[in-house]
Amino acid sequence: MFMKKYFSIGEVANFLNISIKALRIYDKMELLKPAYVDPKTSFRYYTMEQFFYLDLIIYLNKYLKVPLKTIKTHMINNDRDDEKLISFLKEQEKNLDKEIEKLEFSKSTLKKKIDELKELQLDKAIGTIYEKYIEERKIFFTHTENSQSPEEVIYSLRKLSAIANHQSFMYDQTLSCIYSFNEYCTTNQLLTKAVGIISDKELRGLNCSIIPSGKYLCLTFKYSEGNRRTSFETFRNYILENKINTEDHMYYLMKAIDISAVSSGDYTTEIQILKELS
């Protein structure tokens, strides 16, 4: 006849395929305390009856992704009826939907990153001006006071990025500085008119505009302040020398996080300007 009364923490971990660390966490949280603790060795022991509760905890936490604190609150309440259980599970369903949305966003972002890296391999060499068709985009922006200092511009972009991150899962942002091409040709100064975020998601508290679809002249280069000045000069001279008609808005784009960069001097950025229809 089976007469074993207590099971060591190691035996329980082995039987239920759970870590000893997890059992200690349950004890510390008072989610499920051992039935007996040896006063001399402090070894924890559990009874067979407690396996039922451990099965329930593992199921809710591992498979239904219910937080341990929520399980504790739910299990302590002994007045659990079917209606309360349904309400509890529906709430968890909403939480899972949010997690699924985040995972879907992460998956689509990962695919986009792979496509971007492939595009960089296939595109024209860095430092070469080329033309590509770009679909319509939505930009959320804030005006700046004709900022010229790189430090001021970076600070403005950081502030904008922080606004976006507080509203949504926005770490895959495309940031943009907006310049007037005609003003640049006249003054030879890159004065930032606005900073923005190109995003499909709505961002509250920011101006919104549409960047039209069309054929864009583009120049991709690795960022440094010297490279930035030289690249803009090359871009401007190419347009003037080839007498290309363009819109006035000139966009300077960069990813908030460039996973292909190994240093700040390896950061990929791009200038874009829309060609006018002939």
C-alpha positions in Angstrom: 0.0 0.0 0.0 1.3 3.5 -0.9 1.9 5.4 2.3 4.2 8.2 1.3 3.0 11.4 3.1 5.5 14.0 2.0 7.4 14.7 -1.2 10.6 16.8 -1.3 10.8 19.9 -3.4 13.1 18.1 -5.8 10.6 15.2 -6.2 7.7 17.6 -6.8 9.8 19.5 -9.4 10.6 16.2 -11.2 7.0 14.9 -11.1 5.4 18.1 -12.4 8.2 19.2 -14.7 8.7 22.5 -13.0 11.8 24.1 -11.6 12.7 24.2 -7.9 13.1 28.0 -8.3 9.4 28.3 -9.4 8.3 26.4 -6.3 10.3 28.7 -4.1 8.7 31.7 -5.8 5.2 30.3 -5.1 6.2 29.9 -1.5 7.7 33.4 -1.2 4.5 34.9 -2.8 2.4 32.8 -0.5 0.7 31.4 -3.6 1.4 27.9 -2.4 3.4 27.2 0.7 4.9 23.8 1.5 2.9 21.5 3.7 5.9 21.0 6.0 9.3 22.7 6.4 11.9 20.7 8.4 13.0 23.0 11.3 16.5 21.6 11.3 17.3 21.6 7.5 14.7 24.1 6.2 13.9 21.5 3.5 10.4 22.0 1.9 8.0 19.1 1.6 4.6 18.9 -0.1 1.6 16.5 0.1 -0.1 14.7 -2.8 -3.2 16.9 -2.2 -1.1 20.0 -3.1 -0.4 18.6 -6.6 -3.9 19.6 -7.6 -3.1 23.3 -6.9 0.3 23.1 -8.5 -1.3 21.6 -11.6 -3.8 24.5 -11.7 -1.0 27.1 -11.1 1.1 25.7 -13.9 -1.8 25.4 -16.3 -3.0 29.0 -15.7 0.5 30.5 -15.8 2.3 28.5 -18.4 -0.5 27.8 -20.9 -3.0 30.6 -20.3 -0.3 33.1 -19.5 -2.1 34.3 -16.3 0.3 36.3 -14.0 1.1 34.7 -10.7 -0.3 37.6 -8.8 -3.6 37.3 -10.6 -3.7 33.5 -9.9 -3.1 34.2 -6.2 -6.0 36.7 -6.0 -8.3 34.3 -7.9 -7.3 31.2 -5.9 -7.5 32.9 -2.5 -11.1 33.9 -3.2 -13.0 30.7 -2.2 -16.3 32.1 -3.4 -15.6 31.3 -7.0 -18.7 30.6 -9.1 -19.0 30.0 -12.8 -19.9 33.6 -13.7 -16.9 34.9 -11.9 -14.7 32.3 -13.6 -16.1 33.2 -17.0 -15.4 36.9 -16.3 -11.9 36.1 -15.1 -11.2 34.0 -18.3 -12.6 36.7 -20.6 -10.4 39.3 -19.0 -7.4 37.0 -19.6 -8.5 36.6 -23.2 -8.3 40.4 -23.7 -4.8 40.4 -22.2 -3.8 37.6 -24.6 -5.2 39.5 -27.5 -3.0 42.5 -26.6 0.1 40.2 -26.4 -0.8 38.6 -29.7 -1.0 42.1 -31.3 2.4 42.9 -29.9 3.8 39.6 -31.3 2.3 40.2 -34.7 3.8 43.7 -34.7 7.2 42.2 -33.8 6.9 39.6 -36.5 5.9 42.2 -39.2 8.8 44.5 -38.0 11.2 41.6 -38.2 10.1 40.8 -41.8 10.4 44.5 -42.6 13.9 44.6 -41.3 14.9 41.5 -43.4 13.4 43.2 -46.5 15.2 46.4 -45.7 18.6 44.7 -45.4 17.9 42.8 -48.6 17.0 46.0 -50.3 20.2 47.6 -49.2 22.1 44.7 -50.8 20.2 45.1 -54.1 19.9 48.8 -54.2 22.4 51.2 -55.7 25.7 51.5 -53.8 25.8 53.8 -50.8 26.8 57.3 -51.9 25.1 56.9 -55.4 22.0 58.9 -56.3 19.2 56.8 -57.6 15.5 56.9 -58.3 12.8 54.8 -56.8 9.0 54.8 -56.6 7.6 55.2 -53.1 4.0 54.7 -52.0 2.1 57.4 -50.1 3.2 57.8 -46.5 1.7 59.5 -43.4 4.0 61.7 -41.3 3.4 63.1 -37.8 5.5 66.1 -37.2 6.3 69.2 -35.1 7.7 72.4 -36.4 11.2 73.6 -35.4 12.7 77.1 -35.3 14.9 76.7 -38.4 17.3 74.6 -36.3 20.8 74.3 -37.8 22.7 72.7 -34.9 22.8 68.9 -35.1 22.5 68.7 -31.3 19.2 70.7 -31.4 17.9 68.5 -34.2 18.8 65.3 -32.4 17.2 66.6 -29.2 14.0 67.4 -31.1 13.9 64.0 -32.7 14.4 62.4 -29.2 11.5 64.3 -27.8 9.3 63.3 -30.7 10.3 59.7 -30.4 9.5 59.8 -26.6 6.0 61.1 -27.4 5.5 58.2 -29.8 6.8 55.5 -27.5 4.4 56.7 -24.7 1.5 56.2 -27.0 2.3 52.9 -28.8 4.8 50.2 -29.6 6.9 52.5 -31.8 10.5 51.3 -31.6 10.6 50.7 -35.3 10.2 54.3 -36.1 11.4 56.1 -39.3 12.4 59.5 -38.2 12.7 62.5 -40.5 14.0 66.0 -40.7 12.3 68.2 -43.3 14.2 70.9 -45.2 13.3 73.4 -47.9 15.3 72.5 -51.0 14.9 76.0 -52.5 16.0 77.7 -49.3 19.0 75.4 -49.2 20.0 76.3 -52.7 19.7 80.0 -51.9 21.3 80.1 -48.5 23.6 77.1 -48.6 22.3 76.3 -45.1 20.4 73.2 -43.9 17.7 74.7 -41.7 15.4 72.1 -40.2 11.7 73.2 -40.8 10.2 70.2 -39.0 11.0 66.9 -37.5 8.6 64.0 -37.9 7.8 60.3 -37.6 6.6 58.3 -40.6 4.0 55.8 -39.2 0.9 53.9 -40.1 -0.3 54.4 -36.5 -2.1 57.5 -35.3 -0.1 59.7 -33.0 -2.0 62.1 -30.8 -0.8 65.7 -30.2 1.2 66.0 -33.4 0.6 67.6 -36.8 -0.2 65.1 -39.5 0.5 65.3 -43.2 0.6 63.0 -46.3 3.9 62.5 -48.1 2.6 61.8 -51.7 3.5 58.7 -53.7 5.8 59.1 -56.7 9.3 58.8 -58.0 11.9 60.1 -55.5 15.5 60.9 -56.0 17.4 59.2 -53.1 20.9 59.2 -51.7 21.8 56.7 -49.0 24.9 57.3 -46.9 26.5 56.4 -43.6 26.0 59.1 -41.0 28.6 61.5 -39.7 28.2 65.2 -39.6 30.9 65.5 -42.4 29.1 62.9 -44.5 25.8 64.6 -44.0 27.0 68.0 -45.3 28.9 66.5 -48.2 26.0 64.2 -49.2 23.5 67.1 -49.2 25.8 69.2 -51.3 26.3 66.3 -53.8 22.5 65.7 -53.9 21.8 69.4 -54.5 24.4 69.8 -57.2 23.2 66.7 -59.0 19.6 68.1 -59.2 20.8 71.5 -60.3 23.3 70.3 -62.9 20.8 67.9 -64.4 18.0 70.5 -64.3 15.6 68.1 -62.5 12.4 69.7 -61.3 11.5 68.6 -57.8 9.1 69.5 -55.0 10.4 71.8 -52.3 10.2 69.4 -49.4 13.4 67.5 -48.9 13.3 64.6 -46.4 16.2 63.3 -44.4 15.3 59.8 -43.1 16.8 57.5 -40.5 15.7 54.6 -38.4 15.3 55.1 -34.7 17.2 51.8 -34.3 19.5 50.5 -37.1 20.3 46.9 -36.2 22.8 46.7 -39.0 24.9 49.4 -37.5 28.0 48.5 -35.4 28.7 52.1 -34.3 27.2 55.6 -34.5 29.4 56.1 -37.6 27.9 53.1 -39.3 24.3 54.4 -39.2 22.5 54.3 -42.5 20.5 57.5 -43.5 18.8 58.7 -46.7 17.9 61.9 -48.4 14.7 61.8 -50.5 13.0 64.4 -52.7 9.9 64.0 -54.9 10.4 64.6 -58.6 7.8 66.8 -60.2 5.7 65.3 -63.0 7.0 66.2 -66.4 
